[in-house]
Amino acid sequence: MTYWIFLLGFIWLAVTYNGVEADSAVQLLGLSPL
């Protein structure tokens, strides 16, 4: 499940860079079946 780590890293970067991006990432995760 390497892609899981990639997703977590992407979310972390989004949160660190911009709250709006983090919201988008959360919404995308909500649409994606994990």
C-alpha positions as CSV (number, residue, x, y, z in Angstrom):
1,M,0.0,0.0,0.0
2,T,2.6,2.5,-1.1
3,Y,0.0,4.8,-2.6
4,W,-1.5,5.2,0.9
5,I,1.8,6.7,2.1
6,F,1.9,8.9,-1.0
7,L,-1.6,10.2,-0.3
8,L,-0.8,10.9,3.4
9,G,2.3,12.8,2.2
10,F,0.3,14.8,-0.3
11,I,-2.3,15.7,2.4
12,W,0.5,16.7,4.8
13,L,2.0,19.0,2.1
14,A,-1.4,20.5,1.4
15,V,-2.1,21.2,5.1
16,T,1.4,22.7,5.4
17,Y,1.0,24.9,2.3
18,N,-2.6,25.9,2.2
19,G,-5.8,25.1,4.2
20,V,-7.9,25.4,1.1
21,E,-5.8,22.7,-0.6
22,A,-6.2,20.5,2.4
23,D,-10.0,20.9,2.2
24,S,-9.9,19.9,-1.5
25,A,-7.7,16.9,-0.6
26,V,-10.1,15.8,2.2
27,Q,-13.0,16.1,-0.2
28,L,-11.2,14.0,-2.8
29,L,-10.4,11.4,-0.1
30,G,-14.1,11.4,0.8
31,L,-14.9,10.6,-2.8
32,S,-12.2,7.9,-3.0
33,P,-12.9,4.5,-1.4
34,L,-10.0,3.8,1.0
